[in-house]
Amino acid sequence: MMRSQEDVQKMTQNESQTLAGLMGVCVGDALGVPVEFISRGTRTKSPVTDMIGYGSYNQPPGTWSDDSSLTFCLAESLCGGFSLDAIAKSFCRWYQDDYWTPHGVLFDIGGTTCDALENLIAGVSPLMSGGAEEINNGNGSLMRILPVAYYHKSLTFRDLIERVHQVSAITHRHLRCQMACGIYVSMAVYLLEGNSPETSYLQGIEAVKDIYNQLPYTSEVHRFSRVFSGSIHQLPVNDIESGGYVIHSLEAAIWCLLNSTSYSEAVLKAVNLGGDTDTTAAITGGLAGIYYGVANIPIKWINLIARKDDIIDLATRLERAIYS
């Protein structure tokens, strides 16, 4: 049943951090879908200022990609408790049966994710299915990891980060991807606890240092030197990359969040970096959604989102499952 305009306006007044994060990911994703792969130079000359459609994938406005689909699959699985097997099956259901797609058709999937899902279908364990080679350091697990952050009140921090690593490994098993997800979720935890973006960044990186300064992560710590400097947001935009490499995506999301004063400004900055626009904006949007809240995501964008009622229902069920 479609919600009325009044219902949607009431929804935006909801203080649910779960809905804010999920909707934040999805709206950012949908803003970026029509202009994915287009250069920063083009975006500088013709910046995205509103939600549009068609373009790169010829999809209507409000269409989200694999970024949101896999985020929703993860969230749906967590409604029944934490199970790597259930999460893996949910991902495979998306891949094989178009589960949690915006219009019933899968139209975008990364190579590393595709290979991992084929491994799962062939019977490989979820902890071993993801690629662990240098070439597998894309942003495909970072883009969908946010729902795990909502366990922050029921798990110790170390246990939370360990679950983050496990969920990343389903598709992206390289330590670099696991660490990027850990840093991102650590930031999200501090945002969920009511801190500002800059405080959440600084405390978030400090919290994970104790874990990542130990084996087996020490060999990868230098890769995150710009993030761990505590000053990534002070770099000029030309020093921020926005392709599909996981560290670049993490850096870009932090940079966009900390150089903005609203949800819309953060995600539009992400889209207008060009390149992997939907994923950069989805990763940015998850953090920005939590901080600014659903009420500060433009209602006209939410109204365009495919299956928005299903997303609202999912957020409600996830919140009950984790916090009840």
N, C-alpha and C positions, 0 to 999 in steps of 0.2 A: 504494500500500500504506500503510495507516494505521500510524503509529508507536505503540509501546507507551508506557505511562506512564514506564517506565524510559528509553526512548529520548529522550523529551521532557526528562526530568530531566538526561540527559547533555548534551542540546543546550543547556540553560540554563547549563551550566558552560563552554561554548565562549566563548573570549575574543574571538571575531570582532567587530570594530567594525562590519563591514559588516552582519552579521546584527543587531547591536544597534541600528543606525540604522534599518534597514528594519522590524524588528519593533517598534521604538519608535514609528515613524510609525503603523503598522497598529493596534497596540493602543490608542493614543490616539484614533485615528480611530473605532475600533469602540466605545469607551466613549462617544463623543459622538453617534454616529448616532441612537440612540433618543430623544435629547432635543434635537435640533437645532431651532432657532427658538424654543425656550422661553425665557422671560425670566429675567434674573438674579434678580429678586425671587422667582420660583417656585423657582429653584435654591437660593436662600438659605434659604427655608422648608423645602425638601425636597431637600437636596444628594444628588448621585450619590455613592455610596460603593463601588460594585462594578459589574461588567459586567452589564448587563441587556439585554433585547431588546424588539422590537416598537416601540411608541411612534411616533415621527414617520414612519417609513417602513414600519412593520409587518414588520420584518426580524428573524430570530432572533438571539439573542446571538452576538457574535463576527463580525457582519457589518460589513465595511468599505465605504467609499464611494469616490467618484471620486478623493478625495485619495490613497488608497493605490493604487487601480487605475493612475493615471497615474504615480505613483512607481515602481510595478513595471514598467510599460511602458518608462519611461526606463531603469531598471536593466537590463531585458532587452535593450534596444537597445545599451547600453554593453558588454554581454558580447561583442559583435561589433566593438568599437571605436567611436570617436566619429564619428558621421555624423548631421548634422541631418536629412537625408532619411530615414534609417532611424528616427530618433526620431519624426519626423512621421508616417511610415507606421504606426508602432506605436500612436500616439495615435488615428489614423483607424481602425485595426483594432479598437481598444477601442470606439470610437463606432459603427462599423458592424456589427461581428461579436461584440460582448460579450467581447472578449479581455481577460484579466486582470480579470474581474469575480468577486466572491466566490461567486455562485450561478448564473452563466451569464446574468444579466440586468442591464443597465445601468438603475439607478434614480435616478441623481442626476447632473446636469451643470450647470455654470454657464453663463450666457448668453454671456459673452465667449469662453469656451472653445468653446462650440457654434459660434459665428460663425466662429472661427478654423479649426475643423476643416472646416466647410463651405467655407471659402476654400481649404484644402489640397486637398480633394476636387475642387474646381473647377480646380486646377492652379496656384494661387498658391505662390510660393516660401516655404519655411519661415521665411526671414528677414523676410518681408513679410506673413505670414498673420495675425499677432496684431493685436488692436486697439491703437491708439495714441492714442485720445482720452481726455479726462478721465474719461469714464464707464467706461473699461476698466481702472481701477485697483483691481480686485478682487484677491483672494488666490490666484487659481487657478494661477499659476505658482510662487508661494512654497511652496504646499502640497506640491509634487512635486519640488522642485529638489535635495533632499539628495543623491541618488546622485552628482551631479557632484563633490561635495566629496571623494570617494574618489580623485580624480585628483591630490590635493595633493602627492603624492610624485614624480609624473612630469612635472609642469608647473611653470613659474614662476608666481608668484602672479598676475601680471598676465594671463598666458595663461589661468589657471584662471578668473579673474573674467570675462574676455572670453567664455569658453565658457558661463559661467553666464548672461551677458546674452543670448547667442544662443539658449540653450535656453528662457529665459523668453520671448523674442520670438516663439517659435512660436505661443503663444497670447496672451501679454501683452507687447506691444511698447513700451508707454509707459516712459519712462526711470525713472519712480518704481517701477514693478514690477521692472525690471531691477536697480535699486539695492537694493531691499529683499532681493531674492534674493542679491545680492552680499554684503550685510552678514551675512545669515544663514549663507551658506556660509563666509564668513571666520571667523565664530564657530565653526562646525563644524570647520574646519581646526585651530584652536587646541585644541578639545576632543579631536580625533583625536591631537594631539601630546601629550596627557596633562595638559593644564592644567585648573585648576578652572573652574567656570562663570563666576565673576566675572572671573578673569584672562582667560578666553577672550572674554568680552564686551568688556573694556577693550582688549585687544590686537587683537581682531577689528575694532572700529571704528577703531582707530588705523591699522591696516594698509590699510583701504580709503579713508581720507581722502585719500591722495596721488592716488588715481584720481578720486574724486568732487569734489575741489576743482579739477578741470580741466574744460574744455569737453568734451562738451556737458552735463555733469552739474551744473554750478554753479547753474543755474537751479532745480534741485530740492533742493539740499542743505538749505535752510531747512525743508523738509518733515520732515526727520529730526532736527530740533534736540533733541527729547527723547531720542532714541536716542543721538545723538552727545554728549549732555551727560555720559555715563558714569554717570548716576545714575537711569536709568529705573526701576530696581528699588526706589528709595526712595519712589516716589509711592504714595499711598494707593490702595486697590483701586478706589475710586469714580472715580479719574482714568484708569482703564484701560478702554478700549472693547474690545468683543469681537464686532463685526459683521464683515462681509465685506471692508471696506476694507483694502488691503494694509498700510498703515502701522500701522493699529490691530492687525492680526494679528501683525505683527512685534513691536510693543511688548508685546503681551499674552504672547507666547511667551517673550520675554526676562524679563519680569516674573515669570511663573510659574516658570521655571527657577531664577531667582536668589532666589526667596522660598520655596524648597523644599529638603528634605534627602534626598529619595528620588525614584525614578522615579514611583511611584504618587502621591505627594503632588503632584508637578509636573503630571501629566496630569489628576488630579482637580480641582486648582485651575483648570486651563484649562476643563474641562467645566463647572464650577460658576460660571464667569463668565457662562454663558448665551449666547444668540445663536447664532453660527456655531460651535457646540460641537465638531463633529467636526474642522473644519479647525484651529481654535485648538489643540485637543489633539493633532492630528497633527503640526503644526509644532513644538509644544513637545516632543512625544514623540520626535521625531527627535533633537533635541539631548540630551534627558534619557537616551534609550537609549544614545547613544554614551558619555556620561559615566558612567552607573551600570552599564552592561553588561547583557547578556541575563540573567545570573543574578539580577539585581535587579528584573526585570520579573516580577510575580507569576505563578507557574506556572499557577494556576487561570485566569488571563486568557488566557495563551498556549494553554492546552488548548481554549478555546472559539473561538479564531480560525479562521475559514473558510480552508481550503487552507493550513494552517500548514506542511505538508510541502513544498508548492510554494514557499513563501516561503523556507524554509530552503535548499532546493535552489538557488533564485535567488541568494541571498546567497553561497553557496559558489561558484557559477559567476562571479558578478561579481567576487568577491575574486580568483579565479584569473586572470580576464581582465585586471584592472588591475594586480595586484601580481606576477604571475609573470614 
